[in-house]
Amino acid sequence: MKARIPITVIASLENWSKPTWAMIGFFLIAVVGFLDFLTGYEISFSLFYLIPISLVVWFAGRRLGITASIVGAMIELMADILSGVRYSQPAFFLWNTAFRFGFYIIVTLLLARLKQALEHERNLSRTDYLTGATSTGFFYNLLQMEIDHFHRYEHPFTLAYVDIDNFKTINDRFGHTTGDMVLRTVVTYARNGLRKTDIVARLGGDEFAIFLPETDQKTARIVISKIQQGFLDKMRERNWPVTFSIGLMTFITAPASTNELVKMVDDLMYTVKNNGKNAISYSVYAG
């Protein structure tokens, strides 16, 4: 539990806008500069300027981080001058300022690169590499969030479990490259036909989930029926001999766990598979 608190806090902070972080960062730089002036030139404050500069880089981006580095170096120069620093040559002011600016820029670029690498890794962990659909692990996290959301607001939500009928035939007759094209076509079409808040996840080789938050069964029936027909049209256009078995369950009461939720919809899909395939089975879960 203790390890999750910082992660939750960071995720919350990342929701703040870039202008907000820029204002916070520049304000903190000014505060550090004022403290730098009050303590005099005998105590170096360079490392303290890095704190707000780093915040700006991490939460507002590299460009604003570079701007914060310039502002930090200039304010530190002003603090030196106002606190009575004297050098044998005025050029030393410029030298020290340039040195500090270079130091801040190096840290800025390194932090920006680290943030970019971490975001890339995070996106990879959330996305199925082949189809671009949401990955299984991240999908289960989203389902848990929806269950928690339901306990607070009691809005219904719907989950559809989609299985591609006779998918093995595609791999056997046309090859795995064509099979991969089928999977990507399914994901692309589903995403284009859904809202931005809806989620398409790959749960297995040829099995997908379509999650419709805050959606009752009446609306879900219309949406998923249209999606299934679109799938079939796309397959016929390319002469791919597959169909789609779908289980669709609307939840007006949240189940105990995500595993239970997915299993119920999976079982519903298998009733379609066992009764001729290429159909949709509907149900409502009320606890």
N, C-alpha and C positions, 0 to 999 in steps of 0.2 A: 504493500500500500504506500509506503514511504517513497519508493522509487518512482511511483506514478505521479506524485504531486508536482515535481518540477516540470515534467513533460506536459501536464495539463496546463500549468501556468504559462509555459512557453507557447503552447498552441493558442492560448487566449490572447497573449500579447501579439502574436502574429496576425491576429484579426484587426488590429489597429491599423489605420491608414498610414501610408508613407508620409504625407504632410504632417500628421500628428507626431510621428517619430522624429521627423526633421525638426519640428518646433521644440520638442522635448530635448533633443540632442543639442541644438544651438543654445537653448536656455542653460543647460548644464555646463556647456563650454564657457558661457559667460560667468556662471557661478564659480567655476574653477579659476577663471581668470581673475575674478575679484578676490578670491582667497589667495591666489598667487601674489597679487599686489599687496594685500594686507600682511603677508608673512615676510615680504622683502625678497631681495634678490639672492640671499645666501642659501635659501632652500629651493631646490629644483622641483617644479611641479609637472614636468613633461609627461611622466607616466600617468598622472591623474587626468590629463587631457585625453588620454587614450580611451578612457572609460566611455565618455559620451560619444567620441568619434566611432568607437567600436559598435555602440548601440545603433547609431545612424547607419553604418555599413550593413549590419546584420538585418535590421528590420526595414530600412528604407532603400537600400541598394547601393551599388558601387558609386554611381554618379554623385549622389548626395553625400556619400562618404568622402569622396574627393573634395567636395565643397566644404565639408566639415573639417577636413584636414587643413585646408587653406585658412579657414576662419580660426581654427585652433592655433595655428602657427602665428597668425597676425595678432591675435589677442595676447598670446604669450609674449610677443615682441612689445606690445603696448604696456603689459604688466612690468616688463623689465625696465622700460624707459621711465614709466611713472614712479617706480619704486626706487629710482636713483642709480641704476647700473651705469658705470662709467668704464669705457674701454679706451686704450691708447689710440685706437683707430676706429672711426665710425663704421668702417666696412665690416668690423667684427659683428655688428648687429645683423647685417645682411647674411653673413656667413652662418651665424648661429640659427637664424630664422630659416635659412635654406636647409640646414642640417636637420632641424626639427621637422620641417615639412617633409623632407625625404623619409625620415623615420616614420612619420604618420602615414605617408603614402604606401610605404612597403607593407605596413600592418593592414592598411585598408585593402590593398590588392590581395594579400594572402587570405584575409577573412572573407572577401567576396568570392574568391576561388573555392574556399572551403564550403561556404554556404551553397554555391552552385553544385558542388560535388555531392553534398548531402541531399539536396533536393532531387538530383538525378537518381541517386540510390533509392530515395523514398518513392519516387514515381515508378521506378522499376519494380519495387516490392508491391506496389498497388495495382500493377497492370499485367495482364497476361501477355507474354512476349509475342505469341503467335497472332492473336486476333486483336489485341488492343482493348479487350474487355477488362472489366475489373477483376482482379485476382481473387481467388477463393478466400485467402486469409483476410484480406481487406474487406471483402464482402460480408464476412461473418461479423467483423467489427461494426460495419454499418448497420447490420441487422440488430445487433445488441443496442446500438444507439437508438434505433427506432423503437425497440421494446421499452427502453427507458423513457423515450419521448411519449410513448403511448400511455405509460403509467401516470404521466403528468397531465396530458391533454385529452386522452381517450379518443383520438382521431383514428378511424379505421385505416388499414393499409392492406395491400394485396401483393401476393407473391405468385409468380407463374414459373413453373419448372418445365423447360423445353428440352425434348429429346429428338434428335434427328433420326428418323426411321431409315433403316437400310444403309446407314452411313458406311458400313464395311464394304458394301458393293461399290461405292465410289472409289475407295482405296484399291480394291481388287481390280476393277475394270479400267480406271483412268489414272491410277497412281496417287501417291501421297501428296504430290504437289497440287493436284486438283482437289484432293480432300481438304488441304489447307485453304484453298480458295473458297470452298464451300463454307468453311467455318468463318472466314473473314467476311464473306458476303452476308451471312446471318447477322453478325455483330453490327456491320455497317448499316444494314437496312433497319435493324431494330433501333439503333441510336437515332437515325434520321427520322423515325416515325414516333419517337417518344419525346417527353419533356426533358429539359435539362436536369431536372431534379430526379428523374427516373434513372435506374441503374441496370445495366446489362453486365452480368458476370458469367465467367466460364467456370463451371463446377467440375467438369470432367472432360474426357476426350471429345465427346459430341453432345454434351449436356450443358445447358445454360439456364441461368435464372434471370428473370425480369422482375425487378422490384419497383412497385408503384406506391410511393408514400402518399398518405392522406387520400386514398382512393377507395371508394365503395365498390361493391360488386357490379352494380349497374354500369358504372363508367368503365370498370376493368373489363367487363365482357365486350364492350364495344372496341376498346383499344386492342385487346389481345386477339380478338377475331380478325380485326383489320391487319394486325401484324402477321398472323398465321397465313392469311390470304396473300399478303405481300411476299412472304417467304416462298410460298408455292409458285407464285408468278415468276419470281426470280429463278427458281430452280428449273421451271419449264423453259424459260428463255435460253438457258444454257444446256438443256437436255440432260440435266442431272436427275436421275431417278430416285429422289428422296422425298419424304413427306415429314410431317411434324406431329408428334404426340405431346400434348400440353396438359399439365395439371394446374389449375388456377384456384387459389384459396384466398378469400378475403377474411381478415382477422378483425373482429369487433371486440375480441378479448385477447390479450397477449398470452402466448404460451409461456411455460416456465423457462425455456432456454432456446437459443438459436438452433441448436441441433434438433430439438423436438419440432421446431417450426419448419425447418427444411425437410425433415423426414416425412412430415404429414403431407407436404405438397409433392414430394417425390413419390410417395405411395399413391397419391391421387393420379399422378402422371402414369404410373404403371397400370392403373386400372384401364387407361386408354390403350396402352400397349397390349394388354391381355384381351382386349375386345375389338381388335381389328386395326388399331393404329390410326393415325391421321385424323385426330379429333381433339376436342377440348373437353375436359371434365371440370365442372365448377363445384365449388363448395364454400360454405361459410363456417368459420370456426368461432363458436360462441362460448367456449369453455366447458 
